[in-house]
């Protein structure tokens, strides 16, 4: 284990680790890259972000786990040799492509290296034509581990390989891991073959001139032959050198072209990945139907990802089955097979990749399915053969530790190896899918809940409405609309005042008082009984219950009002009160009648004695006796008193009324004559008698008494004079008039109307006029 550096400052660009991941995908495809990253505390998202920087602690733990899982102590150096040609090298590759010789690349290290590491400073010094010195010095507080040094050596070695057929040679006389304060690298490399042959050519040209001159001194013929031979040899060497130079240039251009193509491919991949994330994100934010969402995501995957086939499977509601949701790249037969296949999640013997990925929340990357056939059930293997699966990636779709489904891709045409980078990308897609599915499920549940709530509210046999604190109506259910007579569009936004409540200052005060009360004590139940106004102008009694609705900030926004029509209940209560009053009156009348009956009997006995004695005295008197007139007056008074006792007995029901047919007009004329002698002359009596008045069945004594009492009362109401009118006429009560007045049945009746022009009576007096002992007269003025 390497010593862990205590600093947690961001020092190393994520591309360094990305190069390692790329190398592992190529040379160690069975290694679980995610486990290495997890051990180091590095997320795939951080790795994909080229602007992210890692700490020394993360780098140390990464190398620790890398050596453990690969078992190769020299793997960091090998990755370094791979670095310059890797896809993740980024800036280093672009600088290398722009330079045409080795030394230029090394000299640019001072500018390029800081884009990859902030942990050391680097200086480069040219020592010769094919030799440089590079010194790296750790910054204060930074302590690199040996694998970082090995990786750096491999990176420096790889530069020579780009331009020659051999890696550069490196001497490492000083190292921070051996106690030195810096790392010193002496780097040498071979020259290109074309350069060596050009040097031979130049040397031959230089030496050929004096050699030819020497041969000419010996012999002109020999000199001529020497010149010709040297020229031919020089031309041959020049041709070979130029040929090598062209071949090297072609290889360099090809290498640069391949690197450029790789870079363009990388740009395209990143572009498509960016569009993938954007389009899936856009679909997630706008599509709230799960089926449509899954189809859209699969369509984006087909367009943006380099996989021949892909599918998404989701669990059913009871989480017992895994079912095909959507896919691409499959034939019609394969599509039908997938749609008709269900994977049993509740069967412990199910061992298919899809079931294991879902149940164990495990990712599968398989480049050769034949190597893992023993791990799966026969049914799963048969399905894989029928689907022509050779390699695949299967990712569980997980939200908050709960599996929702799986996402799987494979290649059947391209045959390219599936990599851990593919897994990382698809894991991101699956994570976004999980959030989107949960959002869609939540929206569906919310919509169903809202529908149930709306159905409950709309079908409730109560008035339900919401109003804001100003009294404006924001919601009203159908029952309330029917009750008040307004449509939703007519009343939403209108104020309670002026629609269902009277537009008065008192109403305004009541509305404001309710808001203040609910704000002060929101937990207290508030109930009121109001007289509301219907659209047709009629009124109705409604019992309202109020519930405050607060926003997230705790501010009262609306008031929920639930009302029940209590108009009939109030009417029934009033009728009950009236019936109770009538019962009390009946009991009072019964008591009065009983008292009156008893008094009438006793009084009648006394009157009979008075009448008898008066008659006896009259019998003893001679005609013309002055005392006879007085005795007759006593006798007349006794008879009148006897009539009064009869009326008392009738009132007490001790004696039945004597009903007989009579002409009401005749009775009115007789009473009017009696009234003319009784009431003052300044009161005029006017008769309006119907000429063809029907006969009635009544007690003439009671009829006379009624008209006399009304006449006397009219006299008292007109002390300054006036008109007393007695009117008779025939009337017919229709079915609509049933019960008016005095529970009368439909039919023919005679109406007697007694009216005067007096001062009238107020409502309080009118309520008591039928009480037998009620009077408005002062004491001493009669009862």
MARDREN-546674 format. One line per field, with one value per residue (C-alpha): residue in three letters; x negated, y, z. Coordinates in steps of 0.001 Angstrom, whole numbers, plus 500000, padded with zeros to 6 digits. Example, Ala and Ser with C-alpha at 12.3 -4.5 7.8 and 13.67 -1.06 7.14 Angstrom:
MARDREN-546674
residuo: ALA;SER
east: 487700;486330
north: 495500;498940
up: 507800;507140
end
This chain:
MARDREN-546674
residuo: UNK;UNK;UNK;UNK;UNK;UNK;UNK;UNK;UNK;UNK;UNK;UNK;UNK;UNK;UNK;UNK;UNK;UNK;UNK;UNK;UNK;UNK;UNK;UNK;UNK;UNK;UNK;UNK;UNK;UNK;UNK;UNK;UNK;UNK;UNK;UNK;UNK;UNK;UNK;UNK;UNK;UNK;UNK;UNK;UNK;UNK;UNK;UNK;UNK;UNK;UNK;UNK;UNK;UNK;UNK;UNK;UNK;UNK;UNK;UNK;UNK;UNK;UNK;UNK;UNK;UNK;UNK;UNK;UNK;UNK;UNK;UNK;UNK;UNK;UNK;UNK;UNK;UNK;UNK;UNK;UNK;UNK;UNK;UNK;UNK;UNK;UNK;UNK;UNK;UNK;UNK;UNK;UNK;UNK;UNK;UNK;UNK;UNK;UNK;UNK;UNK;UNK;UNK;UNK;UNK;UNK;UNK;UNK;UNK;UNK;UNK;UNK;UNK;UNK;UNK;UNK;UNK;UNK;UNK;UNK;UNK;UNK;UNK;UNK;UNK;UNK;UNK;UNK;UNK;UNK;UNK;UNK;UNK;UNK;UNK;UNK;UNK;UNK;UNK;UNK;UNK;UNK;UNK;UNK;UNK;UNK;UNK;UNK;UNK;UNK;UNK;UNK;UNK;UNK;UNK;UNK;UNK;UNK;UNK;UNK;UNK;UNK;UNK;UNK;UNK;UNK;UNK;UNK;UNK;UNK;UNK;UNK;UNK;UNK;UNK;UNK;UNK;UNK;UNK;UNK;UNK;UNK;UNK;UNK;UNK;UNK;UNK;UNK;UNK;UNK;UNK;UNK;UNK;UNK;UNK;UNK;UNK;UNK;UNK;UNK;UNK;UNK;UNK;UNK;UNK;UNK;UNK;UNK;UNK;UNK;UNK;UNK;UNK;UNK;UNK;UNK;UNK;UNK;UNK;UNK;UNK;UNK;UNK;UNK;UNK;UNK;UNK;UNK;UNK;UNK;UNK;UNK;UNK;UNK;UNK;UNK;UNK;UNK;UNK;UNK;UNK;UNK;UNK;UNK;UNK;UNK;UNK;UNK;UNK;UNK;UNK;UNK;UNK;UNK;UNK;UNK;UNK;UNK;UNK;UNK;UNK;UNK;UNK;UNK;UNK;UNK;UNK;UNK;UNK;UNK;UNK;UNK;UNK;UNK;UNK;UNK;UNK;UNK;UNK;UNK;UNK;UNK;UNK;UNK;UNK;UNK;UNK;UNK;UNK;UNK;UNK;UNK;UNK;UNK;UNK;UNK;UNK;UNK;UNK;UNK;UNK;UNK;UNK;UNK;UNK;UNK;UNK;UNK;UNK;UNK;UNK;UNK;UNK;UNK;UNK;UNK;UNK;UNK;UNK;UNK;UNK;UNK;UNK;UNK;UNK;UNK;UNK;UNK;UNK;UNK;UNK;UNK;UNK;UNK;UNK;UNK;UNK;UNK;UNK;UNK;UNK;UNK;UNK;UNK;UNK;UNK;UNK;UNK;UNK;UNK;UNK;UNK;UNK;UNK;UNK;UNK;UNK;UNK;UNK;UNK;UNK;UNK;UNK;UNK;UNK;UNK;UNK;UNK;UNK;UNK;UNK;UNK;UNK;UNK;UNK;UNK;UNK;UNK;UNK;UNK;UNK;UNK;UNK;UNK;UNK;UNK;UNK;UNK;UNK;UNK;UNK;UNK;UNK;UNK;UNK;UNK;UNK;UNK;UNK;UNK;UNK;UNK;UNK;UNK;UNK;UNK;UNK;UNK;UNK;UNK;UNK;UNK;UNK;UNK;UNK;UNK;UNK;UNK;UNK;UNK;UNK;UNK;UNK;UNK;UNK;UNK;UNK;UNK;UNK;UNK;UNK;UNK;UNK;UNK;UNK;UNK;UNK;UNK;UNK;UNK;UNK;UNK;UNK;UNK;UNK;UNK;UNK;UNK;UNK;UNK;UNK;UNK;UNK;UNK;UNK;UNK;UNK;UNK;UNK;UNK;UNK;UNK;UNK;UNK;UNK;UNK;UNK;UNK;UNK;UNK;UNK;UNK;UNK;UNK;UNK;UNK;UNK;UNK;UNK;UNK;UNK;UNK;UNK;UNK;UNK;UNK;UNK;UNK;UNK;UNK;UNK;UNK;UNK;UNK;UNK;UNK;UNK;UNK;UNK;UNK;UNK;UNK;UNK;UNK;UNK;UNK;UNK;UNK;UNK;UNK;UNK;UNK;UNK;UNK;UNK;UNK;UNK;UNK;UNK;UNK;UNK;UNK;UNK;UNK;UNK;UNK;UNK;UNK;UNK;UNK;UNK;UNK;UNK;UNK;UNK;UNK;UNK;UNK;UNK;UNK;UNK;UNK;UNK;UNK;UNK;UNK;UNK;UNK;UNK;UNK;UNK;UNK;UNK;UNK;UNK;UNK;UNK;UNK;UNK;UNK;UNK;UNK;UNK;UNK;UNK;UNK;UNK;UNK;UNK;UNK;UNK;UNK;UNK;UNK;UNK;UNK;UNK;UNK;UNK;UNK;UNK;UNK;UNK;UNK;UNK;UNK;UNK;UNK;UNK;UNK;UNK;UNK;UNK;UNK;UNK;UNK;UNK;UNK;UNK;UNK;UNK;UNK;UNK;UNK;UNK;UNK;UNK;UNK;UNK;UNK;UNK;UNK;UNK;UNK;UNK;UNK;UNK;UNK;UNK;UNK;UNK;UNK;UNK;UNK;UNK;UNK;UNK;UNK;UNK;UNK;UNK;UNK;UNK;UNK;UNK;UNK;UNK;UNK;UNK;UNK;UNK;UNK;UNK;UNK;UNK;UNK;UNK;UNK;UNK;UNK;UNK;UNK;UNK;UNK;UNK;UNK;UNK;UNK;UNK;UNK;UNK;UNK;UNK;UNK;UNK;UNK;UNK;UNK;UNK;UNK;UNK;UNK;UNK;UNK;UNK;UNK;UNK;UNK;UNK;UNK;UNK;UNK;UNK;UNK;UNK;UNK;UNK;UNK;UNK;UNK;UNK;UNK;UNK;UNK;UNK;UNK;UNK;UNK;UNK;UNK;UNK;UNK;UNK;UNK;UNK;UNK;UNK;UNK;UNK;UNK;UNK;UNK;UNK;UNK;UNK;UNK;UNK;UNK;UNK;UNK;UNK;UNK;UNK;UNK;UNK;UNK;UNK;UNK;UNK;UNK;UNK;UNK;UNK;UNK;UNK;UNK;UNK;UNK;UNK;UNK;UNK;UNK;UNK;UNK;UNK;UNK;UNK;UNK;UNK;UNK;UNK;UNK;UNK;UNK;UNK;UNK;UNK;UNK;UNK;UNK;UNK;UNK;UNK;UNK;UNK;UNK;UNK;UNK;UNK;UNK;UNK;UNK;UNK;UNK;UNK;UNK;UNK;UNK;UNK;UNK;UNK;UNK;UNK
east: 500000;498729;498544;501609;500960;502907;503608;507026;506331;507377;504048;504519;506808;509378;507979;505016;507348;509420;506292;505965;509645;509170;506108;507950;510870;508433;506132;508123;511781;512747;511543;514337;513419;516240;514859;511469;513064;515299;512281;510599;513723;514018;517407;517929;519405;516181;514197;516241;515719;512369;512458;512514;509392;508609;506773;503560;505582;507794;504755;503013;506069;506579;503045;503383;506519;505159;502065;504247;506755;504257;501316;498962;496482;495396;498889;498544;495488;497345;500274;497823;496432;500030;500891;499845;501926;504957;508317;508223;504862;506636;504311;501124;502279;503190;499771;498034;499974;498704;495010;492876;489900;489167;487233;490019;492439;490153;489472;493222;493636;493244;496406;498405;497767;499571;502812;502592;500971;500784;498759;495290;493387;491446;488393;486891;483306;481795;478538;477889;479356;481170;480970;482939;483125;486495;486742;490042;490231;493189;494926;494872;497066;497363;495934;496415;496362;493937;496589;497024;493294;493521;496466;494508;491523;493823;495312;491841;490856;493921;492873;489969;492288;494422;491559;489248;489735;488398;489306;487066;484384;484583;482076;483505;480592;482671;486138;488314;489255;485577;485214;484276;486087;486965;487103;484477;484913;482170;483929;482267;483706;482663;482625;484825;483189;483692;481671;478808;478668;478842;475803;474016;474942;473611;470394;469899;470363;467812;465218;465848;464319;460798;460880;461664;458916;456425;457393;457004;453445;452684;454402;457018;458754;458691;459985;462797;463768;463635;465858;468380;468377;468726;471504;473423;472938;473904;477042;477958;477471;479397;482235;482386;482316;485109;487110;486766;487681;490826;491787;491256;493209;496012;496023;496044;498888;500728;500149;501323;504274;505203;504829;506908;509533;509488;509856;512753;514344;513914;515531;518437;518849;518797;521202;523602;523259;524016;527064;528062;528044;529807;532534;533182;533240;535675;537887;537753;538885;541728;543080;545023;546440;544197;544817;544190;541128;539576;540209;538632;535532;535073;535349;532665;530407;530779;529883;527039;525333;523051;524962;526784;529662;531122;534134;535738;537710;539811;541406;545168;547121;546722;543012;543371;542601;540101;541742;540532;541285;539486;536484;534735;532673;534644;536350;540118;539805;537387;539651;542648;540552;539480;543013;544319;541632;541961;539132;540259;538771;540478;539006;535795;534649;534631;530965;531118;528944;531971;533365;529997;529315;532734;532737;529099;528827;525691;524243;523233;520626;520234;518108;518504;521660;520454;517921;520594;523282;522938;524080;527536;530668;531444;534442;532293;529639;532275;533653;530121;529540;532845;532018;528508;526865;523061;522155;524203;524319;527172;527719;530302;532601;532512;534128;533275;532140;535298;535080;537536;536297;533231;531546;529627;527624;525608;523835;524515;523010;520147;518538;516643;515760;518052;516124;516419;516838;519986;521143;520493;522448;525379;525377;525936;528781;530308;530052;531792;534397;535049;535728;537947;539941;540479;541568;543986;545345;545700;547476;549822;550589;551082;553390;555379;555546;556631;559281;560592;560537;562288;564872;565439;565720;567868;570236;570490;573941;572415;571381;567567;565750;562419;561947;558884;558374;560046;563200;562725;563971;561196;563073;566685;567990;570927;573324;572681;573054;576467;577506;576612;577545;574141;571853;568176;567124;569689;568595;564883;562921;566024;566271;568602;569975;572471;572919;573931;573695;575318;573120;573157;570553;571597;570673;567269;566653;567697;565320;562377;563150;563134;559684;558269;559788;558388;554936;554963;556239;556051;556758;560047;563122;565121;568808;571406;575028;575555;578478;577090;578502;579325;578984;582774;582896;584260;582496;581310;579922;576505;574333;570657;567535;564211;560689;557636;555160;551589;548703;545199;544232;547050;549125;552896;553727;557207;560122;561903;565644;567983;571667;574910;578361;580315;583205;585701;584194;584606;588155;588904;587492;589702;592730;591859;591686;595031;596601;595233;596659;599993;599883;599208;602077;604360;603432;603957;607300;608278;607429;609303;612243;612371;612287;614905;617174;617086;617735;620560;622355;622115;623004;625949;627340;627176;628842;631632;632375;632371;634708;637029;637250;637769;640622;642204;642039;643554;646387;647277;647253;650258;650040;648722;646901;643772;641689;642565;640275;637313;638074;638292;634879;633443;635046;633569;630099;630339;631292;628327;626070;627558;626647;623104;622906;624097;621247;618811;620164;619776;616189;615422;617081;619476;622342;622369;622901;626375;625623;628417;628763;628831;628507;625287;626450;629452;627217;624916;627868;629132;625665;625159;628373;627166;623769;625413;626909;623602;620789;620407;622074;618718;618037;619800;620950;620701;622255;621030;623305;623293;626668;626558;624826;625017;626491;624131;624412;623478;624485;626250;625326;621600;621794;623494;620967;618007;619291;620227;616767;615037;617265;616548;612786;613057;614747;611822;609352;611071;611493;611509;614009;613700;615409;616362;616952;618759;618518;619806;619130;618932;615414;614034;610832;608800;606440;603500;605245;605563;604956;605589;607046;607490;606834;609862;610447;611002;614639;617355;617259;618770;616269;617104;614695;614763;612375;611888;609790;608271;604587;604183;601950;598266;596821;596516;600237;601154;599453;601763;605143;606584;605680;608965;607778;605440;606355;604696;607201;606166;607617;611092;611849;613294;611794
north: 500000;503443;506130;508276;511932;514124;516892;516979;519805;519249;518536;516084;516348;513591;512815;511057;508443;508383;507193;504364;503434;503419;501188;498788;498546;497466;495159;494184;494037;491749;494204;496040;499659;500910;499027;500695;504124;503498;502504;505762;507823;508873;508947;508247;511721;513268;511174;512312;515953;517017;520131;518107;517764;514918;514923;513124;510908;509751;509096;507056;504878;504443;503077;500906;499192;499085;497103;494764;493889;493674;492097;494031;496239;497939;498787;502527;502708;500784;503176;506066;504612;504395;507949;509982;507868;507552;509219;510843;512583;515652;518660;516529;514847;518145;519634;516469;516575;520094;519236;517338;516187;514641;517445;519947;517736;517486;521202;521869;519747;522801;524281;521076;519303;521865;521051;517560;518122;520944;518888;519460;522054;520885;522286;521027;521577;520578;518643;517645;516911;513808;514442;516479;516787;517052;517894;517657;519245;518569;521614;522131;519650;517304;513796;511658;507884;505688;504684;508313;508469;505254;506655;509812;507763;505802;509036;510460;507175;507210;510446;508747;506008;508588;509599;506542;502832;502788;504231;506946;505853;507337;507557;508392;509393;511312;510472;511934;508412;507727;510749;513337;516648;516231;513716;514046;512370;512183;511329;510196;508800;507478;509664;508835;506485;509117;511602;509130;508429;512143;512596;509788;511506;514839;513226;511414;514690;516409;513581;512836;516100;515688;511967;512666;515297;512776;510226;512884;513522;509842;509404;511358;508136;506946;510313;510191;506679;507755;510747;508622;505915;508461;510270;507038;506030;509518;509454;506025;507130;510358;508420;505987;508823;510669;507466;506867;510483;510179;506916;508435;511504;509284;507318;510558;511943;508626;508634;512203;511382;508435;510611;513326;510748;509400;512928;513597;510314;511382;514732;512972;510590;513440;515401;512468;511795;515435;515294;512023;513631;516742;514882;512408;515275;517177;514105;513557;517090;517181;513606;512320;509147;506157;504304;507390;508274;504830;504854;508305;507304;504171;506276;508657;505710;504280;507612;508663;505472;503050;499869;497635;496826;498044;497517;498646;496304;497482;495694;495317;496915;494029;493684;490001;490214;491986;492962;494364;498085;499264;498433;498935;496947;493703;491817;491386;487817;488872;491780;489465;487062;489817;491181;487715;486887;487687;487209;485900;488051;486104;482778;482043;479700;482513;483110;485135;488216;490507;489009;489042;492618;493663;491594;492115;495625;494489;495648;493038;493605;490452;490387;486638;485144;481608;481954;482484;480075;477937;480823;481103;478990;476896;479079;482220;480627;479444;482989;484347;481913;482773;486472;485810;487464;487236;490162;492606;495223;495088;497990;498012;501044;502043;504843;505249;501611;500274;498527;499718;497779;497128;498695;496396;496872;494548;494393;491780;493481;495744;493080;495780;495071;496564;498650;500012;503461;502149;500942;504348;506117;503699;503909;507635;506991;504437;506859;509584;507059;506058;509641;510170;506984;507880;511366;509865;507439;510261;512403;509538;508944;512665;512806;509799;511301;514624;512879;511040;514242;516164;513393;513398;517175;517477;514688;515785;516790;519845;523214;523323;526445;528144;531876;534053;536434;539237;537175;536269;532791;530533;527204;526074;522532;521496;521107;524694;525869;524225;525487;529135;529123;530168;528384;528039;530605;533085;533069;532150;535300;537113;538274;536654;540101;540951;537374;534979;537502;540949;543859;545716;547141;544487;541744;543338;543421;539787;538643;540540;539339;535727;536143;537652;534916;532105;533712;534081;530580;528278;525100;526338;525205;528135;527654;530203;530254;532774;533891;533556;535016;532813;534044;534339;536685;534158;533586;530376;529536;527817;526468;527060;525397;527144;525705;527937;527046;528284;528412;527040;530318;530058;532836;532409;532231;530746;529587;526297;526734;523740;524560;522677;523954;524346;526336;523530;522851;526494;526467;523313;524964;527994;525771;523857;527103;528138;524781;525009;528527;527284;524433;526857;529047;526030;525023;528602;528722;525422;526740;529980;528052;525776;528800;530619;527562;527256;530948;530864;528031;529747;533122;531601;530166;533628;535175;532622;533589;537293;536633;534558;537162;539921;537960;537296;540971;541963;539533;541343;544769;546410;547594;551151;550758;552984;550161;547830;549710;549265;545603;545146;546859;544407;541545;542777;543152;539657;538298;540077;538679;535263;535667;536510;533341;531375;532851;531932;528391;528234;529571;526893;524313;523477;524294;523571;526389;526483;526511;527251;528630;532382;535380;537145;540394;540495;539939;542756;545179;544371;544817;548107;549463;548461;550070;553316;553606;552633;554487;558283;560092;561282;557682;556813;553223;552061;548804;546987;543993;541514;541194;537420;536380;532695;531464;530308;527846;529728;530702;534095;535012;534492;536354;539271;539283;539235;542194;544143;543615;544657;547719;548782;548298;550384;553125;553174;553297;556404;558917;561772;560052;557966;555249;551742;549466;546104;544166;540803;538817;535313;533810;530574;529013;527169;524209;526623;528375;525167;525893;529661;530819;528556;525341;525927;523382;524429;525378;528116;530499;533811;536486;539057;542006;544565;547507;550985;554071;554117;554178;550407;548129;547214;543750;542981;543652;541713;538598;538636;539668;536141;535635;535644;537727;540069;543780;547095;549135;550883;549917;551333;551582;548141;544808
up: 500000;499080;501743;501576;500995;503359;500873;499265;496860;493211;491452;488577;485558;485157;481671;483314;484801;481599;479734;482273;481744;477981;478291;480610;478167;475429;477384;480496;479380;482273;484904;486725;486117;488303;491306;490851;490555;493544;495640;494653;495308;491655;489941;486212;485904;487225;484783;481806;482782;481303;483453;486681;488845;491238;494561;495525;497843;494961;492719;495433;496050;492313;491780;494867;493502;489928;490934;492973;490218;487315;489145;486845;488780;485543;484256;484955;482658;479951;480193;479893;476659;475417;476505;473451;471083;473385;472817;476232;475744;474388;474462;474339;471154;469500;470262;468999;465738;465106;465541;463026;465143;468516;470131;469405;471301;474324;474340;474414;477560;479799;478233;477849;481152;483392;481531;483023;486434;488960;491412;489893;487915;484861;483093;479794;478661;475315;475811;472206;468831;470152;473881;476439;480203;481955;485653;487568;491010;493354;494687;498465;500311;497315;497515;494424;494552;492534;490001;489001;488244;486197;484274;483524;482257;479955;478623;477855;476160;473901;472179;470345;469111;467332;465009;464961;465277;468827;472205;473578;476066;479544;482342;485759;487986;490554;491899;494616;495669;496428;498657;496057;495914;492243;489399;486675;483306;480650;477397;474178;470997;467629;464583;461651;459056;456380;458395;458809;455068;454284;456465;454561;451315;452500;453757;450440;448586;450769;450577;446867;445629;447117;446288;442627;442504;443863;441207;438492;439686;439361;436010;434143;433193;436769;437899;435369;436476;440106;439415;437529;440195;443016;441219;440681;444310;445504;443370;444728;448319;447661;446053;448983;451505;449683;449451;453177;453825;451698;453393;456822;455805;454513;457766;459748;457685;458022;461767;462011;459786;461984;465052;463419;462445;465968;467262;464899;465950;469539;468766;467037;469960;472449;470275;470038;473761;474494;472222;473868;477302;475987;474105;476907;479393;477194;476857;480612;481326;478797;478555;481537;479994;480733;477457;475351;477436;476986;473238;472953;474939;472847;469691;470977;471855;468371;466794;469102;470345;468496;469326;466875;469210;472452;474676;477909;480159;483106;486030;486399;489245;491690;490768;489913;486178;483952;480658;477356;477092;473927;471751;468419;465943;466296;463501;463534;464819;467530;468490;468831;470887;473270;473629;474426;476980;480664;483140;486529;489259;492044;490936;492893;490095;487509;486601;483413;482957;482955;486175;487950;486881;488200;491376;492420;490936;489152;485828;483244;480521;478429;475271;474744;476137;475438;478261;480912;479710;482836;485037;483482;483192;480148;479291;479338;477128;474659;474450;473918;471038;469397;469737;468305;471325;471383;473614;475624;478317;480835;483242;486060;486152;489821;491771;495451;495786;494134;490764;488136;485108;482958;479929;477574;474351;472137;468772;466119;463060;464131;466369;468276;471879;474467;476993;480474;478946;477279;480678;482230;479507;479699;483486;483138;480695;483085;486012;484038;482902;486519;487558;484518;485153;488798;487763;485242;487850;490358;487771;486905;490573;491069;488065;489322;492794;491345;489241;492302;494302;491532;491136;494881;494994;491879;492929;496550;497743;499334;498024;497789;496750;497314;497677;498071;500972;498994;498589;494909;493983;492590;492479;492647;492258;490079;492991;494064;490460;490208;493628;493066;489356;487960;485504;486330;483721;485018;488655;488756;489540;490810;494406;496910;497624;494944;493726;496488;499326;499492;498427;501727;504147;506659;504184;503591;507341;507784;505010;506513;510037;508820;507217;510405;512550;510363;510358;514122;514932;511870;513863;515251;513297;511939;511097;510084;508946;506169;504077;500552;497361;494373;490819;490444;493430;495902;499196;500811;504220;504049;506868;505935;507327;506644;506343;505724;502933;503474;500984;501659;503287;505824;504275;504053;500348;500102;502199;501524;502042;502375;502597;503148;502302;505546;504082;504655;508049;509012;507600;509560;512674;512107;511530;514666;516618;515154;516006;519523;519784;518470;520961;523767;522524;522296;525820;526948;525137;526682;530140;529493;528050;531079;533357;531245;531203;534967;535455;532862;534674;538034;536522;534661;537892;539475;536424;536501;540107;539187;536253;538417;541166;538584;537018;540414;541289;537930;538462;541696;540078;538547;534960;534862;538120;537995;539480;536590;534149;536486;536949;533174;532803;535348;533451;530082;531576;532977;529545;527959;530661;529937;526244;527347;529409;526380;524340;527118;527107;523315;523652;526227;523970;526818;524457;520747;518232;516697;512970;510525;506979;506933;504617;505518;503859;506215;509245;508073;507705;511233;512761;510872;512435;515897;515212;514060;517565;519201;517409;517028;514160;512644;511665;508436;507885;504261;503036;499899;499634;496770;495070;494469;497655;498488;501756;504483;507378;510566;514114;513829;517408;516707;513384;515087;517928;515488;513474;516613;518151;514921;514676;518261;517694;514490;516511;518963;516021;514518;517364;514842;512561;509415;507401;508493;505512;505582;502320;501153;497977;496590;496121;494711;496089;493459;494019;494216;497125;499151;502822;502539;504764;507799;505878;503629;500887;497236;496476;496737;499726;500920;501942;504658;504803;507649;507149;508523;507851;511323;512321;511896;513964;514029;513503;517175;517746;514608;515995;519049;517628;517771;521415;523383;526347;524444;524460;523668;525687;528801;532164;532623;528903;528485;527479
end
